[in-house]
Amino acid sequence: MLVAAFGFAIALASAAPSGDDNVVAAPVKEKKICKAEAATGTRLARRKICRTAAEWDAIQKQAVQDAREIQDNTQNRYSGN
């Protein structure tokens, strides 16, 4: 009886998945961050826009780049270059 229990325990241990297997985890769904923006043409209406943190960062970086380009173009226009 003891031998049968021991054999059963070994069978269970060998059937258990090990941490070495190449298991591919499901992609993690990114959390959305929602912000309220004023709707164009009215002071009262606001709309809710939801994006991931990476998308908000990309929008911010693009806005900074656009502002720099506008400043550079304005300085070049008035400096005579």
Backbone hydrogen bonds in HBPLUS format (Angstrom, degrees):
<---DONOR---> <-ACCEPTOR-->    atom                        ^
c    i                          cat <-CA-CA->   ^        H-A-AA   ^      H-
h    n   atom  resd res      DA  || num        DHA   H-A  angle D-A-AA Bond
n    s   type  num  typ     dist DA aas  dist angle  dist       angle   num
A0005-ALA N   A0001-MET O   3.03 MM   4  6.31 157.8  2.09 149.0 154.4     1
A0006-PHE N   A0002-LEU O   2.94 MM   4  6.11 156.5  1.99 144.9 151.8     2
A0007-GLY N   A0003-VAL O   2.88 MM   4  6.04 157.7  1.93 146.2 152.4     3
A0008-PHE N   A0004-ALA O   2.92 MM   4  6.09 151.6  2.00 143.7 151.5     4
A0009-ALA N   A0005-ALA O   2.99 MM   4  6.22 153.5  2.06 145.3 151.9     5
A0010-ILE N   A0006-PHE O   3.04 MM   4  6.32 153.9  2.11 147.3 154.0     6
A0011-ALA N   A0007-GLY O   2.98 MM   4  6.20 153.5  2.05 143.9 151.4     7
A0012-LEU N   A0008-PHE O   3.01 MM   4  6.25 154.4  2.07 146.9 153.4     8
A0013-ALA N   A0009-ALA O   2.99 MM   4  6.17 157.6  2.05 144.9 151.1     9
A0014-SER N   A0010-ILE O   2.98 MM   4  6.17 154.5  2.05 148.5 154.6    10
A0015-ALA N   A0011-ALA O   3.09 MM   4  6.19 135.7  2.29 137.1 148.4    11
A0015-ALA N   A0012-LEU O   3.21 MM   3  5.09 128.6  2.49  91.8 105.3    12
A0016-ALA N   A0012-LEU O   3.07 MM   4  6.22 128.0  2.35 142.6 154.7    13
A0023-VAL N   A0021-ASP O   2.99 MM   2  5.65 124.4  2.31 108.0  91.9    14
A0033-ILE N   A0051-ARG O   2.65 MM  18  5.45 175.5  1.65 156.6 156.8    15
A0051-ARG N   A0033-ILE O   3.04 MM  18  5.45 162.6  2.07 141.0 140.9    16
A0035-LYS N   A0049-ILE O   2.86 MM  14  5.42 158.4  1.91 147.6 152.4    17
A0049-ILE N   A0035-LYS O   2.82 MM  14  5.42 170.2  1.83 164.1 166.3    18
A0037-GLU N   A0047-ARG O   2.82 MM  10  5.39 165.6  1.84 158.4 161.5    19
A0047-ARG N   A0037-GLU O   2.78 MM  10  5.39 163.1  1.81 158.8 162.2    20
A0039-ALA N   A0045-ALA O   3.11 MM   6  5.62 176.2  2.11 132.8 133.7    21
A0056-TRP N   A0052-THR O   3.00 MM   4  6.37 159.0  2.04 154.1 159.7    22
A0057-ASP N   A0053-ALA O   2.94 MM   4  6.16 157.2  1.99 148.6 154.9    23
A0058-ALA N   A0054-ALA O   2.98 MM   4  6.19 156.4  2.03 145.4 151.5    24
A0059-ILE N   A0055-GLU O   3.01 MM   4  6.24 155.8  2.07 148.3 154.6    25
A0060-GLN N   A0056-TRP O   2.99 MM   4  6.22 157.4  2.04 147.7 153.7    26
A0061-LYS N   A0057-ASP O   2.91 MM   4  6.16 163.7  1.94 154.1 158.1    27
A0062-GLN N   A0058-ALA O   2.98 MM   4  6.13 156.9  2.04 145.5 151.8    28
A0063-ALA N   A0059-ILE O   2.98 MM   4  6.20 152.6  2.06 145.6 153.1    29
A0064-VAL N   A0060-GLN O   3.03 MM   4  6.32 156.3  2.09 151.0 156.8    30
A0065-GLN N   A0061-LYS O   2.99 MM   4  6.22 160.0  2.03 147.5 153.1    31
A0066-ASP N   A0062-GLN O   2.88 MM   4  6.08 159.8  1.92 149.7 155.2    32
A0067-ALA N   A0063-ALA O   2.99 MM   4  6.16 158.1  2.04 145.6 151.4    33
A0068-ARG N   A0064-VAL O   3.02 MM   4  6.27 157.0  2.08 148.9 154.7    34
A0069-GLU N   A0065-GLN O   3.01 MM   4  6.27 157.3  2.06 150.0 156.1    35
A0070-ILE N   A0066-ASP O   3.01 MM   4  6.27 156.8  2.06 149.8 155.7    36
A0071-GLN N   A0067-ALA O   2.99 MM   4  6.24 159.8  2.03 148.3 153.8    37
A0072-ASP N   A0068-ARG O   2.87 MM   4  6.08 161.9  1.90 151.4 156.5    38
A0073-ASN N   A0069-GLU O   2.90 MM   4  6.05 161.0  1.93 148.6 153.8    39
A0074-THR N   A0070-ILE O   2.92 MM   4  6.07 153.5  2.00 146.3 153.7    40
A0075-GLN N   A0071-GLN O   2.95 MM   4  6.14 162.8  1.98 151.9 156.1    41
A0076-ASN N   A0072-ASP O   2.96 MM   4  6.12 158.0  2.01 147.3 153.5    42
A0077-ARG N   A0073-ASN O   2.99 MM   4  6.08 149.2  2.09 140.1 148.2    43
A0078-TYR N   A0074-THR O   3.21 MM   4  6.41 156.2  2.27 148.9 153.4    44
A0079-SER N   A0075-GLN O   2.96 MM   4  5.87 126.5  2.25 141.1 154.1    45
